[in-house]
Amino acid sequence: EGLVKISREEPLTSSRRLVVAKADGTSVEAIFDADGGFSKAKCSCSHFHKYRLRAGPCRHLIALRLTAEKRTRS
């Protein structure tokens, strides 16, 4: 907890939003749908470079989603 530092968050069209952050020192970026799913995502970790989103999101993207959802609810 507290390892995700969001540097940018902005609304996009069609109820989507862009979130850019560092998760445990790893650069992450994601566009979330209205339901919280990933439209597009990027992470600099080896898991993401190997599998992209085909094997599911990496731990950094999961941490980003949880932190972004928590900020939205607050």
ABEGO torsion letter per residue (X at the ends): XGABBBABBBBBBGGBBBBBBBBGGBBBBBBBBAAGBBABBBBABAAAAAAEAAAEBBAAAAAAAAAAAAAAAX
